[in-house]
Amino acid sequence: MSPTTLAVGQAAPDFRLKGPDGQFVTLSEFKGQRPVLLVFYPLAFSPVCSHQLPEVQRDLARFESLGAAVFGVSVDSHYSNAAFARSLGLGFPLLSDFKRAAMTAYGVLRGEAGYSERASFLIDRDGRIAWMEVAQNPGDLEQIPSNEHALAALSALAASK
């Protein structure tokens, strides 16, 4: 495991990742506009990821009602992510970190394995990390980052604006 060196209150690293249909998404395009929830998952079509992302989908309306943009992030190509999103019926984009730049910047790259930890980061409108959770064991269903904790942090952000 490569523990993140980021902390709540720090500036979130910007990224430029390929999304559905090959278009690029950057964190900076949301700065000053809306909070962003980044959901790092190790690999498309893997069993725990196939459980984690539908849980995010289940709460998507709640995240969006609080103004958040939600993105999944993995090492998979944008083609694989598009197929994975379709297979799960996801209504939020999955971004390809094929070069592992965002995983590295967020401190969640699992070195030798070459994929990310299972982690979630909530970034506020100012581009700062408002909440984060990194699973100690990405293969454990019980350690999937909590949507409820993310929603509580997002509610606190909404109340403070």
C-alpha positions in Angstrom: 0.0 0.0 0.0 1.2 3.5 -0.8 -0.5 5.8 1.8 -1.5 9.2 0.6 0.5 12.2 1.7 -2.5 14.4 1.1 -4.6 15.8 4.0 -7.9 17.5 4.5 -7.5 21.2 3.8 -4.7 20.8 1.3 -5.0 21.8 -2.4 -6.2 18.9 -4.4 -3.8 18.0 -7.3 -5.2 18.9 -10.7 -5.6 16.2 -13.3 -6.4 15.8 -17.0 -8.0 12.4 -17.6 -9.8 10.9 -20.6 -13.4 10.3 -20.0 -16.3 8.8 -22.0 -15.9 9.2 -25.7 -12.3 10.2 -25.3 -12.9 13.8 -24.1 -10.6 15.1 -21.4 -11.8 16.2 -17.9 -9.8 18.4 -15.6 -10.3 19.1 -11.9 -9.6 22.8 -12.5 -12.6 23.2 -14.7 -14.8 22.7 -11.6 -12.9 25.2 -9.4 -15.1 28.0 -8.2 -18.1 26.1 -9.7 -18.9 23.0 -7.7 -17.5 20.3 -5.4 -16.1 17.1 -7.0 -16.2 13.6 -5.6 -13.4 11.4 -7.0 -13.9 7.7 -6.5 -10.7 5.7 -7.2 -11.3 2.1 -7.9 -8.6 -0.5 -8.8 -9.9 -2.3 -12.0 -13.0 -2.3 -14.2 -15.0 -5.5 -14.1 -13.4 -6.7 -10.9 -15.8 -8.1 -8.2 -15.4 -5.4 -5.5 -15.4 -2.6 -8.0 -18.6 -4.0 -9.5 -20.1 -3.6 -6.0 -18.6 -0.2 -5.1 -19.6 1.8 -8.2 -23.3 0.7 -8.1 -23.4 2.0 -4.5 -22.2 5.4 -5.7 -24.8 5.2 -8.4 -27.5 4.5 -5.8 -26.5 7.7 -4.0 -25.8 9.8 -7.2 -29.0 11.9 -6.9 -28.1 12.8 -3.3 -24.6 13.8 -4.4 -25.9 15.9 -7.3 -28.7 17.5 -5.1 -25.8 18.8 -3.0 -24.1 20.2 -6.1 -21.3 17.7 -6.5 -19.9 16.3 -9.8 -19.0 12.6 -9.3 -16.3 10.8 -11.2 -14.9 7.3 -11.0 -11.1 7.0 -11.7 -9.2 3.8 -12.6 -6.1 2.7 -14.6 -8.4 1.2 -17.3 -8.6 2.7 -20.8 -11.5 5.0 -21.5 -12.9 2.2 -23.8 -12.9 -0.3 -20.9 -14.4 2.3 -18.5 -17.2 3.1 -21.0 -18.1 -0.6 -21.3 -17.9 -1.1 -17.5 -20.1 2.0 -16.9 -22.7 0.6 -19.5 -22.6 -2.8 -17.9 -23.4 -1.3 -14.5 -25.9 1.3 -15.7 -23.8 4.2 -14.2 -25.0 7.7 -14.7 -21.6 9.3 -13.8 -18.4 9.3 -15.9 -15.5 7.0 -15.4 -12.1 8.5 -16.1 -9.0 6.8 -17.4 -5.8 7.3 -15.5 -3.9 5.1 -17.8 -0.6 6.9 -17.2 -1.2 6.7 -13.4 -0.6 10.5 -13.0 -3.7 11.2 -10.8 -3.2 8.1 -8.7 0.4 9.1 -8.1 -0.5 12.7 -7.3 -3.2 11.6 -4.9 -0.9 9.1 -3.3 -3.1 6.1 -4.0 -1.1 4.2 -6.6 -0.4 0.6 -5.4 3.2 0.5 -6.6 4.0 -2.9 -7.9 0.4 -3.7 -8.7 0.1 -0.7 -11.0 -3.5 0.2 -10.0 -5.0 2.4 -7.4 -6.1 1.9 -3.9 -9.9 2.0 -3.3 -10.3 5.6 -2.2 -12.6 8.6 -2.3 -11.8 12.3 -2.2 -14.2 15.2 -1.8 -12.8 18.4 -3.3 -14.5 21.7 -2.4 -15.3 24.5 -4.8 -12.0 26.2 -3.9 -10.1 23.1 -5.0 -9.2 21.9 -1.5 -9.7 18.4 -0.1 -12.7 18.5 2.2 -12.9 14.8 3.0 -11.0 11.6 2.1 -11.1 7.9 2.8 -8.6 5.3 1.7 -9.3 1.6 2.2 -6.6 -0.3 4.0 -7.5 -3.4 2.0 -8.9 -2.7 -1.5 -10.2 -6.3 -1.8 -12.4 -6.1 1.3 -16.1 -5.2 0.7 -16.4 -3.9 4.2 -13.7 -1.3 3.5 -15.3 0.5 0.6 -15.2 4.2 1.3 -18.4 5.4 2.8 -20.9 7.3 0.7 -22.6 8.4 3.9 -19.4 10.0 5.2 -18.9 11.7 1.9 -22.5 12.9 1.9 -22.1 14.3 5.4 -18.9 16.2 4.4 -20.7 17.5 1.3 -23.7 18.6 3.4 -21.3 20.5 5.7 -19.8 22.2 2.7 -23.2 23.1 1.4 -24.2 24.5 4.8 -21.1 26.7 5.0 -21.5 28.4 1.6 
